[in-house]
Amino acid sequence: MRRLLLVGCGDIALRTAPLLRPHYRLFGLVRDPARATRLRAAGITPIVGDLDGRASLRRIAGLADAVLHLAPPPNAGERDTRTRHLLAALSHGELPRRLLYISTSGVYGDCGGAQVDETHPLHPQTARAQRRVDAERQIRDWAERNGVQAGILRVPGIYAAERLPLERIRSGTPALVAAEDGYTNHIHADDLARIVVAALQRGKPNRVYHASDDGVMKMGDYFDTVADAHNLPRPPRIGRAEAQRVLPESLLSFMNESRRLMNRRMKGELGVRLRYSTVMDLLKKP
């Protein structure tokens, strides 16, 4: 049976594992040995290694036919050293035939609410997004040099029943007034798992896909919709100038970007049919 290495064994990896097990023997790179039991319960053979420590990655060399890279970059700097260490380790021994990287739609920066397809120029506006762009470039260059079929999924905000902004809403964190608000994009975690499998099976070499649902929603409207569904007060609305004064930079970085992701390539080339076309498909369920 073919072997697949999961790099970054969080929620999405665990949702994807049951869909991959019929096709692959699964291995998971894990930094904390205490998580090994949970991986084994999911049918994943744990391999202890740390992307921040290149010497610890020797065991993954030549291990897998395919690699699913879900690990985030480091929290500082403009370069993704973790991806650099991963690719160096994979370069020893037999190379994988396929590598799929889970990136972010933040690589586009602020698009002023425009519709954005996968050919849109990259314009990262935060260090976090710059590290993602660096990872994408590393992977594409490495794959081209080595004849590996690489793919990139650019993913917006991930939601699920247990991944909704309820604490933010309960705390009364403000949203922007409608006239100054920006568009946000989403994907249900289970749909993302299905998109990952489709990209591994049918993705074209060195191809980028948006893993986004069909929703067209501004950020404040998203919070209002979640609040209404859970019988919570809607967040107060403030202007952008006030938001700059009272909100932390971590929140402002998302509020300062607006775009509408197009998902035609995902549907047409990968054959994905979304189970949750919009956030409302989750929230309206009893």
N, C-alpha and C positions, 0 to 999 in steps of 0.2 A: 504493500500500500504506500502511496505517496506520503511524504512527510511535510508538515507545515509548522513553521515556527511563529508563535505569537510573541511580539515584542511590545510589552505594555498590556498587562493582564487585568484591566479594570472592568467596569460594567459592560462596555461594548464588546470586549473580547469574550466575556462570559455569556453574553447574549448570542454571540456569533458561533461559539463552540458547538452547540447542538446541531447547527446547520452544516458545519464543516466535518463533523465526525464521520458521516457516511462516506466521505471522499478522501479524508486524510487521517493519518496518525498525527495527533497534535502534541506539540511541545510548547512550553511557555517559559520565557525568560522572566525571572522574578528576582527582585533585589532582596526582599525580606523572606528568609526561609520559613517564617511562621505562616506565610500564605500558601505554602506547598500543599497543605491538607485540602484547602478549598479548591485548588487547581485540580488535584487528583479526583475530587468528587465530581468535577465537571468533565472528566475524561481527558485532562491535559497533564502530560508528564512535565513536572517542574524542572527547570535548569536554573540554578542559582548563579546570578551574574549581575553586574552593575554597569550600566551604560556610562557612568561617570568614571569607571575604572577599566581602562582598555584591557589590562592584563587578565581581568576576570572573565573575558568573553571568549577565551580560547575554545571552550567546549562547543560553541555553536558553529565553528568552522566546518563546512562541508556537511552539516547536519540535515538541512532541509531542501526540499524541492521548491518550496514557496515560502515567502516571508510576508507576514502581515504586521506592519510597523505602525503601532498605535501610540507609542510613547511620546510624551510632550518634550519640547526642548528644555534646556536649563532655564532657570528663572532670571538669568542676567546675561548681558552681552548681546552682540549682534549676530553671533554665529551659533549654530546648533552643533556643539561638540559631541553630543550623544549620537547623533546620526553619523557623524564622522567616525566615531569609534565602532559603531555597528557595521558600517560598510567596510572598514578595515578588517574587522574580524571575518566578515562574509567573503572577503577576497582570498582567504586562505582555503586550500582544499577545493573540492568541487563546488562551483557556484550554483546558487539557486536559479531556477529557470524563470521565476516570476517574483516580483516584489511589489506590494501594494502599500502606499503610504497614506495615512489619514491626516490630511492637512486641515486648514481652516479657511473660511471665506474672508477672514480678516486680512488676507494678503492683498485684497483690492483697495483697502482703505475706504475713504469716503467717496462715494460716487454720486452724491447729490440726489439720491433716490432713483437714479437711472436703472433700466433693465441691464443686467450684466450676464453675458455668456462666458464660456471658458476661454475665449480669445481676448478678453478685456485686459488691458495693460495692468500689471501689478504695481501698486503704489502703497506699500505698507507704511502706516503712520504711527505705529508703536513699535517699541523694541521687541515686544512679543511677536508681532506679525513679521518683523524683519527676520527673526530666527526661523520662522516657518518658511519664508521665501528661501532662506539659505538652505534649509533642509531639502526643499523641493529641487533646487538647482543641483545640490550634491547628488541626489538620487538620480536625476535625469542624466547628468554627466557620467556618473558611474555606470549606469545601465547601458548607455550608448557605447562606452568604452569596452564593456565586457559582454555585450550581446545578451543582456538580461532584459526580459519584458517587464518594464516598470509601469505602474499606474498610480495616479494621484486622485484621491477623493477630497474635494474642498467642501468642508462640512460647516454649516451654520450652527445656531443654537440647538442643542439636543434637549428634547423633553420626553417625559413619560409620566405616568401617574405619580411616581415617587421622585420625579425630577422637575417639579414645578416651582416657581418663585414664591412659594407661600410665606416663607419667613420674611422675605423682603416686603411683601404686601402687608403682613401682620404688623411689621415694624413701622409702617407708614412712610416708607421711603418715597419721595416724590417722583413723579414722571413729568415729562415735558408737556407743555400745552400743545394742543393738536397742530396749531399753525407752525410751530417750531420743531415738531417731532420728526423723527426719521423712520424709514422702513427697516424692519427686521425680518429675518428669515429663520425657519425652523425645520427640524426633522425629528420624527419620533424615533426613539432608540431602537425599537424593534424593526422599523423600516430601514434604519441605517445598517443593522446587522444583515438584512436581506440584500441591501445594495452592495455591501462588502462581498458577499458570496457571489453575486452576479458579476462584479468587477473582476474577481479572481477567475471566474469561469469564462467570461465573454469580453472582458475589457481589451481594447486594442493596445498594442505596445506604445509606451511613452505617451499615454493619453490622459487627459484631465477630465474629470466628471464632477458636476455639482451634485452633491447628495442632499437635495433640498426638496421640501414638499411644495404644494401648489399655492400655499397661502400668500396673500398680499395684505400685510398688516403693519401698522405702525406700532412702535414699541409700547406706547402708553395704552393703545387699544388692546394689546396682548395682555398687559397687566389687568386691565379692566375686565377682560373676558374671563381670566382665571379667577379674579376676585368674585365676580358674579356667580361662577359655577360652584364656588365654595362658600357662598354666603358671607363674604368678607367685605368690609368697606373698600371702595375703590381708592387707589392712591391719590393723594392731592396732586394737582398740576401746578407747575411753576414755569417761568420763562427760562430761556437758556442762560441769560446773564446771571440770574439768581442761582441756577444750577451750578454754574462755575464757582460760585462762592461757597455753597453749602454741601456739595456732594464730593466724595473722594474721587481721586483720579482714576481708580480702577473702574468705577461706574461711568465716569465721563467719557472714557476711551471708547466705550460701546455706544453711548448716546451721540457721540460726535460723528458716527459713521452711518450712512444711509444708502442702501442698495436693494435691488430686487433681483434675486438670482433666478436665472432661467434653467429649467431642468429637462429641456427637450432631448439633449444628448443622452442623458441618463436613461430616459424612457425609450428612446429609439434604438440606441446601440446595446444597452444592457437588458432591455426588455422588462424593466422594473414596473410593476403596478403597485402603487402605494396603498397600504391598508389604512393609513391615516393621511388623507389628502390635505387636511388642515388641522390646526389645533382643536377646532370644534369637533372633529370626529372622535377625539378622545373625551373631551369635556361633556359632550351630550350623552355619553353612555352612562347607564345607571350604575 
